[in-house]
Amino acid sequence: MTKEPVAAGDQRRSQLLRGVLDLCLLSLIAERPRYGFEFAQALADSGLELVSDGSIYPLLARMERAGLVSSYRAASPSGGAPRKYYRLTGAGDAELRGGRAGWGAFAGSVGRILDAGTHSTGEHAP
């Protein structure tokens, strides 16, 4: 079985997302406690379907070790095995607030640079 080549656009999106996936997860947890599958579903619903469980679970474990989130187990509404839910800690809330500010400044700077190129006449200086 051969793998399909990854489109250049998907590669770029994946690289961009890698740097902010932790902030995305923290933001989702800030809305309400969530369990693993809900993260992948919420990210996909937001247009970030490139994120796999293989990226989410190790990151949640790192964030828990860093004290940004805590976890607890609760019974599944469907009667299955208990689910591990994640909730924000005080440190996680502070990280999210700082991350949102940093992202806003970064995205604004990149946006200005990228938008400047759209006003070009198509001529290049020597």
N, C-alpha and C positions, 0 to 999 in steps of 0.2 A: 504494500500500500504506500503510495507517495503522498506527501503533504502538498496541499495547494499553496502556491506562492502567496505571501501576504502582500496585499496592495500597498503601495507607497503611502497613500493617505491613511490607511489603517495603522501602518507602522508609526507614522507621525503622531496620530491620535493616541496610540498606546504609550509612546514616549512622553507625551505631554501629560497624560493621565497618571503615569507612574509617580510624578512629582507631587500630585495633589490628591491622590487616592485616599490618603489618611484623612485629609480635611473633608473629603466627601463622606467618608464613613462617620467621622465625628459629627458632621452636620445631620446625617440621617439619624444617628443615635440621639442627638439633641431634640429631635422631633418627638421621639418616644423610644423606649427600649425595644430592641430588635434582636432576632435570632438570625443565624447564618444565611439561610436561604432568602430571607427578606432583603438582605443587602443586595444580592445579585439581581433580584427582581426589581428593586427600587432603582438601581443603577441602570438597568436595561430600560425601564420605563422612562428614564430621563435621557435616553439616547446614548448611554454608555454601555452598550451590550458587549463590548470587547473584554470586560472584566470577568474573569473566571473565579470559581470558588478557590482555585489554587492560589490566587492572589489575595483573596479576601481573608481567609482563615489565618495564614501566617501573619498578616498585618494586624489583625485583631489581637493575636497572641502577643505581638511586640508592643502594641498599645496598652495591653493589660499589664505586661511586665513593667512598662514605663509609668504606670499609674494614671493613664489618661482615661481608661475605662475600667469598670469592674463588671463581673459577670455573676449570674445566678441561674439556677435551674428552676424551671416551672413545668408543670404538667402540660402536655399537648392537648389542645381542645378536642382533637380527634381521637384521643385515648392512646396514642402511640407513646413512644419513649419521651421522657422529659426533654425539653429544649433548653439550650444554653442561650440566655439573653444577655445582652450587653447594655450597660447604661453609662452615662457620662459621669466622671468624677469632677471635683472642683478644678483639678489640674487640666482635665480634658476640656472643660468649658473655657478656661483661660487660653489654652492652646488653640482652640477653635476661633475665639475672638481675635487673637493675634494673627492666626492664619488667614482669616477673612480679610483683615486689613492689608496684610502683605500681598495676598492674591489680588485685591482690588488695585493696589499701586502697580504691581507687576503687569497685570492685564491691561491697565490703562496705558502704561509705557509702551508695551508691545503693540497695542492697538494704534497708538499714534504713529509709530514707525510704519506699520503695515498700511495704514490709511494714507500716509504721505505718498506712498508709491502709486496710489490710484489716481493721483492728480497729475501724473507725469504726461508730458507731451509725446513721449515715445522716443524723444531724441536723447542721446547719451553724450555727455561731455567727453572731450578727448582725454 
